[in-house]
Amino acid sequence: METNSEARRLRIYVSSTDKFKHTLLYETLVFAAKRYGLTGATVLKGVMGFGSSSVVRSTRFWEITEKLPVVIEIVDESSKIESFTQKILPWFDKISTGCLITSEKADIVLFKQGTKKKGFLRF
């Protein structure tokens, strides 16, 4: 991805307990993004939130299951984001829980790829 390329940010809002074919939905989406050749994906765990159910979930309140909001964020070239979105949209027809997907233009200020180093860390 080029610094001056036309980029988009895809955000997918789900719950930490949502499943797709017996796997956590956010994990399924991240691995799909990797297989699809996207530059990267990040999962952000919310500490508090509510969705269409209007039930407020928080780490502050004790629950047996830790059902919290999760955001999967992916930034890449517009064409790749649009193709990936069309690929995953049918998946959301198969889940019964609420979710939200947004996409917006992103200005890439800096994109620096790290290098993979083998061996031990040196200080």
OpenMM code with the backbone's topology and positions (N, CA, C; nanometers):
from openmm import Vec3, app, unit

residues = "MET GLU THR ASN SER GLU ALA ARG ARG LEU ARG ILE TYR VAL SER SER THR ASP LYS PHE LYS HIS THR LEU LEU TYR GLU THR LEU VAL PHE ALA ALA LYS ARG TYR GLY LEU THR GLY ALA THR VAL LEU LYS GLY VAL MET GLY PHE GLY SER SER SER VAL VAL ARG SER THR ARG PHE TRP GLU ILE THR GLU LYS LEU PRO VAL VAL ILE GLU ILE VAL ASP GLU SER SER LYS ILE GLU SER PHE THR GLN LYS ILE LEU PRO TRP PHE ASP LYS ILE SER THR GLY CYS LEU ILE THR SER GLU LYS ALA ASP ILE VAL LEU PHE LYS GLN GLY THR LYS LYS LYS GLY PHE LEU ARG PHE".split()
positions = [
    Vec3(0.0850, -0.1170, 0.0000),
    Vec3(0.0000, 0.0000, 0.0000),
    Vec3(0.0896, 0.1234, 0.0000),
    Vec3(0.0625, 0.2140, -0.0889),
    Vec3(0.1402, 0.3371, -0.1023),
    Vec3(0.0898, 0.4442, -0.0057),
    Vec3(0.1791, 0.5323, 0.0379),
    Vec3(0.1403, 0.6406, 0.1276),
    Vec3(0.0376, 0.7324, 0.0625),
    Vec3(0.0499, 0.7575, -0.0670),
    Vec3(-0.0416, 0.8487, -0.1359),
    Vec3(-0.1556, 0.7765, -0.2076),
    Vec3(-0.1728, 0.6462, -0.1850),
    Vec3(-0.2772, 0.5716, -0.2544),
    Vec3(-0.4145, 0.6037, -0.1967),
    Vec3(-0.5181, 0.5792, -0.2775),
    Vec3(-0.6547, 0.5994, -0.2311),
    Vec3(-0.6914, 0.4822, -0.1417),
    Vec3(-0.7136, 0.5114, -0.0150),
    Vec3(-0.7352, 0.4055, 0.0829),
    Vec3(-0.8721, 0.4196, 0.1493),
    Vec3(-0.9176, 0.3090, 0.2089),
    Vec3(-1.0433, 0.3068, 0.2840),
    Vec3(-1.0194, 0.2372, 0.4171),
    Vec3(-1.0994, 0.2769, 0.5161),
    Vec3(-1.0978, 0.2109, 0.6462),
    Vec3(-1.2306, 0.1386, 0.6618),
    Vec3(-1.2239, 0.0088, 0.6823),
    Vec3(-1.3414, -0.0742, 0.7047),
    Vec3(-1.3487, -0.1027, 0.8536),
    Vec3(-1.4648, -0.0742, 0.9130),
    Vec3(-1.4851, -0.1038, 1.0552),
    Vec3(-1.6058, -0.1950, 1.0679),
    Vec3(-1.5874, -0.3019, 1.1434),
    Vec3(-1.6945, -0.3988, 1.1652),
    Vec3(-1.7168, -0.4085, 1.3159),
    Vec3(-1.8363, -0.3712, 1.3594),
    Vec3(-1.8725, -0.3709, 1.5008),
    Vec3(-1.9538, -0.4962, 1.5307),
    Vec3(-1.9028, -0.5801, 1.6190),
    Vec3(-1.9710, -0.7036, 1.6588),
    Vec3(-1.9524, -0.7217, 1.8093),
    Vec3(-1.9969, -0.8345, 1.8600),
    Vec3(-1.9782, -0.8676, 2.0006),
    Vec3(-1.8644, -0.9690, 2.0134),
    Vec3(-1.7983, -0.9671, 2.1265),
    Vec3(-1.6867, -1.0593, 2.1491),
    Vec3(-1.7310, -1.2050, 2.1526),
    Vec3(-1.8607, -1.2294, 2.1681),
    Vec3(-1.9102, -1.3669, 2.1757),
    Vec3(-1.9805, -1.4128, 2.0481),
    Vec3(-1.9920, -1.3258, 1.9478),
    Vec3(-2.0581, -1.3639, 1.8226),
    Vec3(-1.9797, -1.4746, 1.7532),
    Vec3(-2.0536, -1.5707, 1.6998),
    Vec3(-1.9906, -1.6857, 1.6335),
    Vec3(-2.0342, -1.6937, 1.4877),
    Vec3(-1.9466, -1.7520, 1.4061),
    Vec3(-1.9755, -1.7843, 1.2674),
    Vec3(-1.9208, -1.9244, 1.2443),
    Vec3(-2.0098, -2.0189, 1.2198),
    Vec3(-1.9702, -2.1593, 1.2013),
    Vec3(-1.8814, -2.2091, 1.3154),
    Vec3(-1.9248, -2.1909, 1.4375),
    Vec3(-1.8588, -2.2413, 1.5578),
    Vec3(-1.7246, -2.1758, 1.5888),
    Vec3(-1.6949, -2.0636, 1.5245),
    Vec3(-1.5706, -1.9904, 1.5500),
    Vec3(-1.6071, -1.8468, 1.5835),
    Vec3(-1.5279, -1.7834, 1.6676),
    Vec3(-1.5547, -1.6438, 1.6992),
    Vec3(-1.5524, -1.5616, 1.5703),
    Vec3(-1.6539, -1.4775, 1.5536),
    Vec3(-1.6694, -1.4006, 1.4301),
    Vec3(-1.5496, -1.3108, 1.4041),
    Vec3(-1.4993, -1.2438, 1.5066),
    Vec3(-1.3868, -1.1534, 1.4831),
    Vec3(-1.2625, -1.2291, 1.4379),
    Vec3(-1.2414, -1.3506, 1.4888),
    Vec3(-1.1281, -1.4314, 1.4430),
    Vec3(-1.1470, -1.4739, 1.2982),
    Vec3(-1.2679, -1.5146, 1.2647),
    Vec3(-1.2992, -1.5544, 1.1272),
    Vec3(-1.2701, -1.4398, 1.0307),
    Vec3(-1.3097, -1.3181, 1.0685),
    Vec3(-1.2896, -1.2024, 0.9813),
    Vec3(-1.1416, -1.1671, 0.9647),
    Vec3(-1.0658, -1.1757, 1.0727),
    Vec3(-0.9222, -1.1446, 1.0644),
    Vec3(-0.8499, -1.2463, 0.9766),
    Vec3(-0.8779, -1.3753, 0.9971),
    Vec3(-0.8130, -1.4773, 0.9146),
    Vec3(-0.8569, -1.4668, 0.7682),
    Vec3(-0.9820, -1.4283, 0.7444),
    Vec3(-1.0293, -1.4090, 0.6068),
    Vec3(-0.9562, -1.2915, 0.5421),
    Vec3(-0.9361, -1.1837, 0.6162),
    Vec3(-0.8631, -1.0678, 0.5634),
    Vec3(-0.7196, -1.1068, 0.5273),
    Vec3(-0.6591, -1.1893, 0.6098),
    Vec3(-0.5223, -1.2361, 0.5811),
    Vec3(-0.5200, -1.3216, 0.4545),
    Vec3(-0.6139, -1.4164, 0.4449),
    Vec3(-0.6218, -1.5016, 0.3251),
    Vec3(-0.6496, -1.4200, 0.1994),
    Vec3(-0.7284, -1.3151, 0.2139),
    Vec3(-0.7672, -1.2318, 0.1003),
    Vec3(-0.6539, -1.1379, 0.0564),
    Vec3(-0.5454, -1.1340, 0.1330),
    Vec3(-0.4285, -1.0546, 0.0950),
    Vec3(-0.4348, -0.9093, 0.1369),
    Vec3(-0.5178, -0.8778, 0.2356),
    Vec3(-0.5232, -0.7398, 0.2833),
    Vec3(-0.3988, -0.7085, 0.3653),
    Vec3(-0.3659, -0.5811, 0.3754),
    Vec3(-0.2423, -0.5387, 0.4397),
    Vec3(-0.2381, -0.5741, 0.5878),
    Vec3(-0.3507, -0.5638, 0.6575),
    Vec3(-0.3532, -0.5955, 0.8001),
    Vec3(-0.4917, -0.5754, 0.8578),
    Vec3(-0.5130, -0.6240, 0.9779),
    Vec3(-0.6399, -0.6086, 1.0482),
    Vec3(-0.6095, -0.5976, 1.1969),
    Vec3(-0.6894, -0.5196, 1.2662),
    Vec3(-0.6736, -0.5011, 1.4095),
    Vec3(-0.8081, -0.5226, 1.4772),
    Vec3(-0.8086, -0.5950, 1.5881),
    Vec3(-0.9297, -0.6151, 1.6670),
    Vec3(-0.9157, -0.5309, 1.7931),
    Vec3(-1.0135, -0.4437, 1.8137),
    Vec3(-1.0152, -0.3563, 1.9304),
    Vec3(-1.1281, -0.4009, 2.0224),
    Vec3(-1.0950, -0.4287, 2.1472),
    Vec3(-1.1947, -0.4740, 2.2441),
    Vec3(-1.2466, -0.3529, 2.3204),
    Vec3(-1.3771, -0.3338, 2.3179),
    Vec3(-1.4378, -0.2230, 2.3896),
    Vec3(-1.4507, -0.2527, 2.5373),
    Vec3(-1.4469, -0.1488, 2.6191),
    Vec3(-1.4656, -0.1663, 2.7623),
    Vec3(-1.6102, -0.1402, 2.8029),
    Vec3(-1.6859, -0.0760, 2.7125),
    Vec3(-1.8262, -0.0493, 2.7413),
    Vec3(-1.8971, -0.0125, 2.6123),
    Vec3(-2.0242, -0.0499, 2.6003),
    Vec3(-2.1007, -0.0118, 2.4827),
    Vec3(-2.2380, -0.0754, 2.4828),
    Vec3(-2.3191, -0.0332, 2.3867),
    Vec3(-2.4482, -0.0958, 2.3636),
    Vec3(-2.4801, -0.0876, 2.2159),
    Vec3(-2.5647, -0.1781, 2.1717),
    Vec3(-2.6021, -0.1827, 2.0315),
    Vec3(-2.7523, -0.1759, 2.0163),
    Vec3(-2.8026, -0.2388, 1.9127),
    Vec3(-2.9450, -0.2323, 1.8816),
    Vec3(-3.0325, -0.2928, 1.9905),
    Vec3(-2.9759, -0.3796, 2.0736),
    Vec3(-3.0533, -0.4399, 2.1827),
    Vec3(-3.0735, -0.3424, 2.2984),
    Vec3(-2.9977, -0.2338, 2.3007),
    Vec3(-2.9996, -0.1326, 2.4068),
    Vec3(-2.9521, -0.1838, 2.5423),
    Vec3(-2.8894, -0.2995, 2.5452),
    Vec3(-2.8320, -0.3519, 2.6694),
    Vec3(-2.6889, -0.2998, 2.6794),
    Vec3(-2.6600, -0.2299, 2.7894),
    Vec3(-2.5253, -0.1765, 2.8093),
    Vec3(-2.4367, -0.2877, 2.8639),
    Vec3(-2.3246, -0.3100, 2.7974),
    Vec3(-2.2268, -0.4107, 2.8392),
    Vec3(-2.1015, -0.3365, 2.8855),
    Vec3(-2.0430, -0.3838, 2.9932),
    Vec3(-1.9261, -0.3161, 3.0466),
    Vec3(-1.8390, -0.4149, 3.1228),
    Vec3(-1.7095, -0.3876, 3.1282),
    Vec3(-1.6193, -0.4681, 3.2086),
    Vec3(-1.6393, -0.4366, 3.3561),
    Vec3(-1.7083, -0.3298, 3.3841),
    Vec3(-1.7325, -0.2881, 3.5215),
    Vec3(-1.8339, -0.3786, 3.5921),
    Vec3(-1.9278, -0.4323, 3.5170),
    Vec3(-2.0307, -0.5174, 3.5743),
    Vec3(-1.9905, -0.6630, 3.5575),
    Vec3(-2.0041, -0.7418, 3.6639),
    Vec3(-1.9669, -0.8823, 3.6586),
    Vec3(-2.0674, -0.9593, 3.5757),
    Vec3(-2.0197, -1.0388, 3.4836),
    Vec3(-2.1043, -1.1256, 3.4029),
    Vec3(-2.0375, -1.2615, 3.3933),
    Vec3(-2.1188, -1.3637, 3.3736),
    Vec3(-2.0632, -1.4979, 3.3564),
    Vec3(-1.9862, -1.5049, 3.2255),
    Vec3(-2.0418, -1.4484, 3.1194),
    Vec3(-1.9693, -1.4437, 2.9926),
    Vec3(-1.9268, -1.3000, 2.9689),
    Vec3(-1.8097, -1.2823, 2.9188),
    Vec3(-1.7593, -1.1484, 2.8941),
    Vec3(-1.8027, -1.1035, 2.7545),
    Vec3(-1.9269, -1.0614, 2.7433),
    Vec3(-1.9813, -1.0160, 2.6156),
    Vec3(-1.9577, -0.8658, 2.6066),
    Vec3(-1.8606, -0.8285, 2.5253),
    Vec3(-1.8230, -0.6882, 2.5115),
    Vec3(-1.8175, -0.6505, 2.3637),
    Vec3(-1.8273, -0.5206, 2.3355),
    Vec3(-1.8168, -0.4780, 2.1953),
    Vec3(-1.6754, -0.5002, 2.1420),
    Vec3(-1.6681, -0.5354, 2.0145),
    Vec3(-1.5411, -0.5566, 1.9462),
    Vec3(-1.5488, -0.4858, 1.8113),
    Vec3(-1.4410, -0.4192, 1.7737),
    Vec3(-1.4325, -0.3540, 1.6439),
    Vec3(-1.3155, -0.4148, 1.5672),
    Vec3(-1.3437, -0.4618, 1.4460),
    Vec3(-1.2381, -0.5095, 1.3577),
    Vec3(-1.2118, -0.3963, 1.2601),
    Vec3(-1.0884, -0.3498, 1.2558),
    Vec3(-1.0546, -0.2366, 1.1700),
    Vec3(-0.9507, -0.2797, 1.0670),
    Vec3(-0.9796, -0.2479, 0.9412),
    Vec3(-0.8905, -0.2846, 0.8312),
    Vec3(-0.8728, -0.1621, 0.7427),
    Vec3(-0.7488, -0.1281, 0.7118),
    Vec3(-0.7190, -0.0175, 0.6205),
    Vec3(-0.6391, -0.0738, 0.5045),
    Vec3(-0.6852, -0.0436, 0.3834),
    Vec3(-0.6147, -0.0906, 0.2644),
    Vec3(-0.6616, -0.0084, 0.1449),
    Vec3(-0.6143, -0.0446, 0.0274),
    Vec3(-0.6562, 0.0245, -0.0953),
    Vec3(-0.8074, 0.0097, -0.1119),
    Vec3(-0.8700, 0.1128, -0.1660),
    Vec3(-1.0159, 0.1146, -0.1811),
    Vec3(-1.0692, -0.0079, -0.2530),
    Vec3(-1.0050, -0.0461, -0.3610),
    Vec3(-1.0543, -0.1591, -0.4401),
    Vec3(-1.0496, -0.2896, -0.3594),
    Vec3(-0.9449, -0.3087, -0.2797),
    Vec3(-0.9337, -0.4295, -0.1984),
    Vec3(-1.0397, -0.4321, -0.0880),
    Vec3(-1.0632, -0.3179, -0.0253),
    Vec3(-1.1642, -0.3095, 0.0813),
    Vec3(-1.3024, -0.3366, 0.0242),
    Vec3(-1.3329, -0.2782, -0.0918),
    Vec3(-1.4639, -0.2990, -0.1532),
    Vec3(-1.4851, -0.4454, -0.1916),
    Vec3(-1.3838, -0.5085, -0.2475),
    Vec3(-1.3939, -0.6509, -0.2837),
    Vec3(-1.4118, -0.7381, -0.1606),
    Vec3(-1.3352, -0.7108, -0.0567),
    Vec3(-1.3443, -0.7885, 0.0663),
    Vec3(-1.4823, -0.7722, 0.1303),
    Vec3(-1.5332, -0.6504, 0.1303),
    Vec3(-1.6654, -0.6244, 0.1883),
    Vec3(-1.7722, -0.7052, 0.1161),
    Vec3(-1.7669, -0.7077, -0.0154),
    Vec3(-1.8650, -0.7857, -0.0915),
    Vec3(-1.8517, -0.9354, -0.0629),
    Vec3(-1.7306, -0.9791, -0.0355),
    Vec3(-1.7057, -1.1203, -0.0046),
    Vec3(-1.7683, -1.1604, 0.1296),
    Vec3(-1.7577, -1.0725, 0.2309),
    Vec3(-1.8031, -1.1092, 0.3651),
    Vec3(-1.9490, -1.0738, 0.3943),
    Vec3(-2.0087, -0.9833, 0.3188),
    Vec3(-2.1471, -0.9424, 0.3465),
    Vec3(-2.2450, -1.0597, 0.3563),
    Vec3(-2.2390, -1.1601, 0.2692),
    Vec3(-2.3316, -1.2733, 0.2831),
    Vec3(-2.3169, -1.3487, 0.4151),
    Vec3(-2.2002, -1.3440, 0.4768),
    Vec3(-2.1802, -1.4115, 0.6041),
    Vec3(-2.2729, -1.3550, 0.7107),
    Vec3(-2.2970, -1.2252, 0.7047),
    Vec3(-2.3764, -1.1593, 0.8071),
    Vec3(-2.5252, -1.1931, 0.7956),
    Vec3(-2.5673, -1.2456, 0.6808),
    Vec3(-2.7047, -1.2947, 0.6679),
    Vec3(-2.7245, -1.4218, 0.7492),
    Vec3(-2.6156, -1.4915, 0.7788),
    Vec3(-2.6218, -1.6199, 0.8481),
    Vec3(-2.6090, -1.6088, 0.9996),
    Vec3(-2.5841, -1.4882, 1.0501),
    Vec3(-2.5753, -1.4723, 1.1957),
    Vec3(-2.6975, -1.3950, 1.2440),
    Vec3(-2.7427, -1.4276, 1.3641),
    Vec3(-2.8667, -1.3692, 1.4150),
    Vec3(-2.8437, -1.2475, 1.5038),
    Vec3(-2.7204, -1.2168, 1.5360),
    Vec3(-2.6919, -1.1057, 1.6261),
    Vec3(-2.6772, -0.9751, 1.5489),
    Vec3(-2.6847, -0.8653, 1.6209),
    Vec3(-2.6700, -0.7340, 1.5591),
    Vec3(-2.5252, -0.7033, 1.5269),
    Vec3(-2.5060, -0.6178, 1.4289),
    Vec3(-2.3713, -0.5766, 1.3909),
    Vec3(-2.3812, -0.4473, 1.3108),
    Vec3(-2.2683, -0.3871, 1.2846),
    Vec3(-2.2618, -0.2657, 1.2037),
    Vec3(-2.1322, -0.2696, 1.1250),
    Vec3(-2.1390, -0.2346, 0.9977),
    Vec3(-2.0195, -0.2267, 0.9131),
    Vec3(-2.0158, -0.0875, 0.8525),
    Vec3(-1.9032, -0.0194, 0.8673),
    Vec3(-1.8863, 0.1123, 0.8066),
    Vec3(-1.7609, 0.1125, 0.7202),
    Vec3(-1.7581, 0.2021, 0.6245),
    Vec3(-1.6428, 0.2190, 0.5376),
    Vec3(-1.6280, 0.3675, 0.5090),
    Vec3(-1.5067, 0.4151, 0.5160),
    Vec3(-1.4831, 0.5572, 0.4917),
    Vec3(-1.3457, 0.5779, 0.4296),
    Vec3(-1.3299, 0.6901, 0.3624),
    Vec3(-1.2028, 0.7254, 0.3016),
    Vec3(-1.0997, 0.7457, 0.4115),
    Vec3(-0.9786, 0.6999, 0.3864),
    Vec3(-0.8695, 0.7160, 0.4829),
    Vec3(-0.7500, 0.7801, 0.4124),
    Vec3(-0.6913, 0.8787, 0.4751),
    Vec3(-0.5690, 0.9398, 0.4246),
    Vec3(-0.4512, 0.8721, 0.4932),
    Vec3(-0.3672, 0.8077, 0.4158),
    Vec3(-0.2502, 0.7390, 0.4709),
    Vec3(-0.1404, 0.8425, 0.4913),
    Vec3(-0.1052, 0.8668, 0.6149),
    Vec3(-0.0009, 0.9627, 0.6485),
    Vec3(0.1350, 0.8943, 0.6446),
    Vec3(0.1410, 0.7726, 0.6965),
    Vec3(0.2646, 0.6952, 0.6974),
    Vec3(0.2292, 0.5475, 0.6927),
    Vec3(0.2958, 0.4744, 0.6076),
    Vec3(0.2836, 0.3289, 0.6046),
    Vec3(0.4234, 0.2733, 0.5945),
    Vec3(0.4689, 0.2125, 0.7001),
    Vec3(0.6044, 0.1595, 0.7058),
    Vec3(0.5964, 0.0128, 0.7411),
    Vec3(0.6458, -0.0707, 0.6537),
    Vec3(0.6468, -0.2140, 0.6808),
    Vec3(0.7672, -0.2489, 0.7654),
    Vec3(0.7435, -0.3311, 0.8662),
    Vec3(0.8531, -0.3792, 0.9492),
    Vec3(0.9280, -0.4899, 0.8777),
    Vec3(1.0446, -0.5186, 0.9246),
    Vec3(1.1215, -0.6280, 0.8682),
    Vec3(1.1205, -0.7426, 0.9665),
    Vec3(1.1120, -0.8616, 0.9146),
    Vec3(1.1154, -0.9802, 0.9991),
    Vec3(1.2608, -1.0170, 1.0239),
    Vec3(1.2950, -1.0237, 1.1492),
    Vec3(1.4321, -1.0601, 1.1842),
    Vec3(1.4319, -1.1976, 1.2480),
    Vec3(1.5286, -1.2765, 1.2118),
    Vec3(1.5424, -1.4092, 1.2693),
    Vec3(1.6433, -1.4038, 1.3830),
    Vec3(1.6256, -1.4925, 1.4757),
    Vec3(1.7218, -1.4988, 1.5848),
    Vec3(1.6745, -1.4264, 1.7081),
    Vec3(1.7677, -1.3966, 1.7962),
    Vec3(1.7374, -1.3353, 1.9240),
    Vec3(1.7347, -1.1852, 1.9111),
    Vec3(1.6627, -1.1215, 2.0045),
    Vec3(1.6627, -0.9758, 2.0094),
    Vec3(1.7974, -0.9272, 2.0602),
    Vec3(1.8438, -0.8222, 2.0012),
    Vec3(1.9730, -0.7659, 2.0444),
    Vec3(1.9480, -0.6226, 2.0899),
    Vec3(2.0103, -0.5906, 2.2025),
    Vec3(1.9944, -0.4560, 2.2580),
    Vec3(2.1222, -0.3786, 2.2476),
] * unit.nanometer
topology = app.Topology()
chain = topology.addChain("A")
for resn in residues:
    res = topology.addResidue(resn, chain)
    for name in ("N", "CA", "C"):
        topology.addAtom(name, app.Element.getBySymbol(name[0]), res)
